[in-house]
Amino acid sequence: MTAEIPASTRCGAVELSVSELARSVRFYEWALGLRVHERSGGRAALGTGGEDLLVLIEEPGARPARGHTGLFHFALLLPERTDLARWLAHAARERVPLTGLSDHFVSEAIYLDDPDHHGIEIYWDRPRSVWEGQVGERLTTMPLDVSSLLGELADPANEPFTGLASGTVMGHVHLRVADIPETIAFYRDTLGFGLMATLGSQAAFLSAGGYHHHLGANTWESQGASPAPAGTARLRHATFVVPADALERFEGERVDDGVLVRDPSGNAIVLTAR
């Protein structure tokens, strides 16, 4: 068993392939309120003005990656509950199509898909004192109390929205995997993440430093499946940022940004000290 991954480990940028870059950029600016940090050729990096949160690589004609392992969703963590309320009010006014609104006890979350069917979660964490030590027993999915959330705003119908809040980070990444026990063995026993919760043999949630989860994995649509092939809009890699002095202990392919490893389902993870 490897050493425990450092408690300060956090998520970095998620890199996706998309079928039409211009369409995807328009969507992420309009629906989410992200900004383009850099764009050249077939690549665009987006965020809220700080470090990149999302990198899009154009693969013309790519098809949605159904029935394969890969990305279930990436999750953008907003600083405050009012930020989530402000985004929901914007989504309602603009008629942004949503796929779910959930209360997970640890957080309140809103779900949607991008034009290539990449899953997206926009969420806010309840204070750590509310859920610490209870994740395994209390992590759940209940309907979101939309009235309570929008009650954070004086006038939701006219609340200004100029983009996702500064300070938004990549909170976690949720993967489609082929097998949960193999996934736990890799992320816990090889990389050193802590196992926070499981849903039988169908899902697992792991983290660094006792967070409720930096990484989720499920087999709901991917039990025994193969990785998404070339020609599909897919996860290219997720990133985890670790302390520089911890990077050297991870074994994998050396890349410019750090070390690239693949889990048993073929999902690519880059460990970096950026």
Secondary structure, DSSP 8 states (H G I E B T S, - for coil): ------TT-EEEEEEEEES-HHHHHHHIIIII--EEEEEETTEEEEESSSS--EEEEE-TT-EE-TTSBEEEEEEEEESSHHHHHHHHHHHHHHT---SEEEE-SSEEEEEEE-TT--EEEEEEE--HHHHTT-HHHH---EE--HHHHHTTSS-GGG----SS-TT-EEEEEEEE-S-HHHHHIIIIIIS--EEEEEETTTEEEEESTT-S-SEEEE-TTTTT--B--TTEE-EEEEEEE--HHHHTT--SEEETTEEEEE-TT--EEEEE--
